[in-house]
Amino acid sequence: MQRVSVAWSLIYGAARVGIGIHDIFFNAVAGFFLAGYGLPNSVIGFLANERSFVGSVLQPLAGAWSDRLQTRWGRRRPFMLLIVPAALGFVVLSSYPPLPIVVLIFVLGPILLGIGATVYEVLLPDMVVEEQRGTVNGVNRVLAFAGGIVLLVVASQVWDNQPWLVFLLVAVSLLAGLLITVVGIREAPIASAQDTPPVRFSPREYFAQVLSYRPAAWYVLAYFVYWFGIGGITPFITRFGHQELGIPESETFILLLALMVATLVAVGPSGWLGDKVGKKRVTQWGLGIFAVVVLVGSQVQTREQVVMAMALAGLAQAVPTALAYPLFTELVPATRMGELSGLSTMVWSLAQPLGATAFGALADATGTFRWVLFAGGLALVVSWALLLKVHAGDRYVAEAPAAGHPTGS
């Protein structure tokens, strides 16, 4: 690990630009695209989510494999190449193919991109000292939100008449960002075999041993609830504006644009502030404010009110956006970073489609998207409360042997 320059942060963040554009496509555009096929909200909520329910199960396996992989290209970069077929899927979607092909791409694409993005993130703790991780991740997320803003602006101008341009933008940004990062980042030296414990899988022993990292376990649970709420809200924000407030479809993108611009402004300072004041403390502040804003925002009545609520939500969202992963990296051992990062991402990835499906069913049952936002706000309150269990200064316990390996073996 080392202190890194701004140039390194930008090269590392190039891949995040494409991933950010991909994620905002799912949050802002995919709902309208899938609704055109006549699907119910519960199905749209499940599919219009950048996290894959199935792929999440593979993320800890890919992370563990990347901890132990030894190639001339490094441990992490080979997995990042899975982003390529995910990008090509958007080229196919631009032609509005039959529904079975659409569903296949919406299922397989996030699986591949989720694995690649999970392993990509581990480059941060691999190569950056703890004191810089919040700041570097803040820069990383700034680039993601900048890319997302570009997508929203383009979509607002061309979605009605030339939607294929939106799909092309997602595909090109994913491929270009991946190329810059893969070529420009030289991975840290590979750990020796003795540094990374082998895995012999016994489910009971394995999960008991993982849960022995108690602060990290509480942290992952808090963020499971967080992503359950956020995953339930995001596919329906633009449709909330259209159905509840009467905003035309092409103008609903301004809601996410307000959110994205506010987050873009605050995410860099949030990462810096977390490094200076304390990542957990700043995260607690941000989550509390975020919950209040979402609960109040569920009751807005006008376009002006919802835009203001989205901007305030963006300022608060910037905090967990910048600090969630850097704080997690301080709660687990470096020798198992890929594996445990993948395991945590699996939990969070499961939460998002579950939340989207449940909240979509809630919208179908109540006939309104207001209950979707209110339920999401309640989830943020629970997440805030669970985060209290992660006490400042907690670290992971002394390195435990992998499941099936007694000490000294």
N, C-alpha and C positions, 0 to 999 in steps of 0.2 A: 504494500500500500504506500501511497505517496500523496503529497499535495499536488494538485493539478492546476493547469492554467485555464483561462477563459476559453482559449482556442480548443483545448481538449474537451471541455464541457460542451462546446458547440458541435464538435465532431461526434461525440458520444450522443448528443441530443438529436442529431439528424434523423436517426431511425425513429425517434419519438414523434417527430413531425408527422410522418406517415401514419404512425399508430394513432396519433391524436385525431387526424382527419378521418381515419377509419372509424374510430369510436364515435365521433360526432355524427357521422353518416348514420350509424345505428340509432343514436339518440334523437336525431332531428328529422331524418329523411325516411328511414326504413319503415316507420309506421304508416306514412302516406303510401309508400310503394306497395307494402303488403296489403293495405286496406283496399287497394285497387283490384286485388284478386278476390275480394269478398270474404276475407278471413275474419273470425270473431276476435274480440279484443284479447281474450285469454291466450289464443294462439299467436296473435301479433306480439303480445308482451313476451312470450317465450322466445320467439324468433328474432324480434327486434332488440336484441341485446348483444353487446359486443363480447360478452363472456359466454363460453360454451359449457353447458351442463355436462356433456359427455367429456369434452376435452379437459375439464378441470381435474378429472380423475388421473389423467396422464401427466399432469404438470409436476407433481412430486417425483414421479418416476424419471421424467426427463431431467429434473433438477438434480436428482441423485446420480444419474448417469453422467451429467455434465461435471459433477464434482470429481468423478473418477476417470473421465475420458482423457486420453493423451493423444493428440494429433499435432501435426506441424502447424495447423491453423488455430490451435488453442483448444480450450475446453468448451467455451460458450458459443463461439461464432458458427460452428457447424449447425447448431440447432436454430440459429437465427435465419438460416436459409429456408426454413419452413414458411417464412412469410411470403416467399415468391409465389407458390401456388394459390395462397389466399388472395394475393393481389390480382392474379389472373382471373379469379372468379368474378371480379367486378367487371372485367371486359365482357364476360358472358352475360352478366346481368343487364348490361347496357342495351341488349337487344330485346329485353322483356321476354325471356323464354317461357315455356310452359311451367305451370305451378310445380310439378314434381322436381324439375331442375332447379327452380328458385329455392325450394325447401332444402334440397341437397346442398346447394352452395351456402345457404344461411346456416346450415348445421356444420358442414366440413370446414368452411373458411375460418370461423372463430376457433375451432379446435386447433388448426395449424398455427394461426396467428397467436393464439393464447400461449401455446408451448414456446414459440419463438420469442414472444415478448417477455415471458417469465424468465427465461434464461438470459435474455438481454439485460434485464434489470440487475442480475447478479454481478454484472461487470462493475456496478457502482461499489458495493462493499469489497469486491476483489481488488480494486485499484485505487480507491479514494479513502483517505484517513477519516475517522469518525467526525473530527472537527469541521470537515468540509462537506459532509454528505448532505446535510440539509440545504446548504447553499447550492451545491451542484444539482441536486434533485429539483430545487426551485427553478434553476435555469432550464433543466430538462422539461419541466412542466410548462414553463413559459413558452417554449418552442411548440409543445403539443397544443396549447390553447391558441397560439398564433395560427397554427395550421387549421385548427377547428374553426376559427373565425373566418379564414379564407374560404373554407367550405361553405359556411353559412351565407357569406356574401354572394358567392357564386350561385348557390342553390336558390337564393331569393330572386336572382335575376334570370335564371335559365330553366328552373324546374318545370314550369308550365309548358314550355315550348321545346326545349332541348335538354331533356333530363340525362341523355347519354353523356353529356359533358361532366356531370357530377360523378358518374361512375368512373369515367376516364381519369378525373382528378384524383380519386381515391387510389386507383391502380398505380398511376405514375408516381404519386407521392410515396407510396409504400416501397416501390422498387428503388427510387432514387435515394431515399433516406437510408434504406438498408445498405445500398452500395457504398455510400459515403462512410457509414459507421464501420462496416466490415473491413473496408480497405484502410480506413484512417486510424483505427484503434489497434494498438499492439497489446495483446493480453499480457497479464502478469505471469511470471514463471509458474509452471505447473507444480503443485505440491507433490511431495514424495508419497509413495504408497503408504508409508507408516503414518503420515499426517492425517489421512482420511480413513476413518474406520470402515471396514467392510460391512455389507448388509446381508444378514441372514434373516429372512422375514418370518417372524412369528407374530401374528397380529396383536395378541394380547400384550406380549412383552414390548413390541415395537411402540404401540401407542402409550403404554405405561411409561416407557422411557422418554418419549417425546413430551408427554405431559409433565415430566420432571422439570422441564424448562418452564416453571410455573408463571413467571411474569409474561413470557411470550404466549403461553396458553390463554391467559386472561385477555391479552391484547388481541389475539386472533378472534376470540369469542366476541369481543366488543366490536371488531370490524366486520364480523359476520352479520351482526345486527345492522350495522351501518350500511353495508352493501345490500342487505335485504331491502332496506328502505330506499336507498338511492336507486338500486336496480328496479324497484317497483315504480318509481316516479319518472325516471328519465325517458322511457319510451312514449310517455303520454303528455309531456309538457306542451308540445306544439298542438296536440289535439285538444288539450285543455283550453288553450287560447281560442281555438276554432269553435269548439262545441259550447263552452261555457260563456265566452265573452264575445262570440260572433266575429272574431278576427279572420279575414280571408286566409286561406291556406298559405299562399305565397308570402304573406306578411307575418305569419306566426313564427318564422325563423328569427324575427327580432327578439323574441323572448329568450331563446338560447344565446343570441348574440349579446344581449345585455349581461347574461350570466357569464359568458366566456370572456368578454372584455373586462368585467370586474375581477374575475379570477386571474386573468392575465396580469392585471395591474398589481394584484396583491400576492401572487404566488411566490415571486422572487423574494420580496421582503419577509414573507412568512418563513421561508427556508432559512434565511439569514437570522431572523429573530429566534427561531428554534435552536440554531447553533449557539447563539449568545445567551439566551435566557433559560433554555431547557426545552427539549422537543416535546416531552409529555405535558408540561405545563401549558405551553402555547397551544398544543392540540386540544387540551381540555377547554380552553377559552373558545377556540374556533368551533368545536362541536356544540357547545352550549348555545352560542349565538345562532348557529346554523339551524338548530332545532326550533328555536323561537321564531325565526324568520319563516321557516316552512309552514309551521302551524298557523301563523297569522296570514301568510300568503295564500293559504287554501281558501280564504274567505274574500279575496279581492273581487271587485265588481267592475272595474274599468281597465282599459288598455294601459293607462298611465300607472295605475296602481300595480298591475302585474309586472310591468317593466321595472318599476322601482323595487318590488319584492325580489325579482330575479337578480337585479344588480346587487342588492344586499346579500342575497344567498351566495352569489359568486364571491364576494369579499370573504364571507365566512368559510366557504368551501375551499378557498385557497389554502387554508391551514392544514387540514388533513391531506389535501392533494400533495402539498410539498413535504410533509413530515411523516406520513404513515409508514412508508417503507424505510426511510433512514432510521426511525425509532425502532422498528422491528429488527434491523440489522444489529442493534446494540444489545438485543435480548437473546441472541442465539450464537452458538460457537461458529467461528469462521470456517472451520474444517467441514462443516455440514451446511454451509450457507445456501448452496444451490438446492439441496434436498429439502431443507426446512422452508426456504422461500417458496419452493414449488408446493409444499404441503399447505402453507398459509394461503397461497394464491388459489389452491384448489378449494379451500373452505370459502374464501371470498367469492370465487367464481361460481360456486354452487349457490351462494346466497342471491346473486343478481338475477339469474333466470327464475329462481323460486319466487323472489319478490315480484318480478315483472308478471309472472303467470298469476300469482295470487292477487295482485293489485288489478290486473286486467279482469279477472273474474269478479272482483269487487265492483269495478266499473260496470260490468255487464249486469250485475245483480241490482245495483242502485240506480243505474242510468245516468250517473254523473261522475266526472273526474275529480270533483272536490274531495270526495272521500279518499281518493288515491293520494292526494297531497297531504291530507290530514294524517292518514295512516303512516306515511313516510316521515312526517314530523315526529310522531310518537316513537317510531323506530330510532330516530336520532336521539331522543331523550334516553331511551334504554341504553343505547351505545355509550352515551356520555356517562351514565351511571356505572356501567361495567368498567369503563376506563379508570374509574377511581381505584379499582383493585390493583392496577399497575402502579406501584409506588415509585416515586422519583428515586433514582439511584439503584433500582433493582437491576441485577445482571443475571445472566444464565448461571446455573449451578456448574460445578466442576465437570469437565467433560466425562459423560457417561459412556460406557461401551455400547456398541450397536447391539440391537436385540439379538439374543442368541449367543453373545460373546461375553462370558464372565470376565470380571477384572483379572488381568494378568494372563489371559489366554493368548 
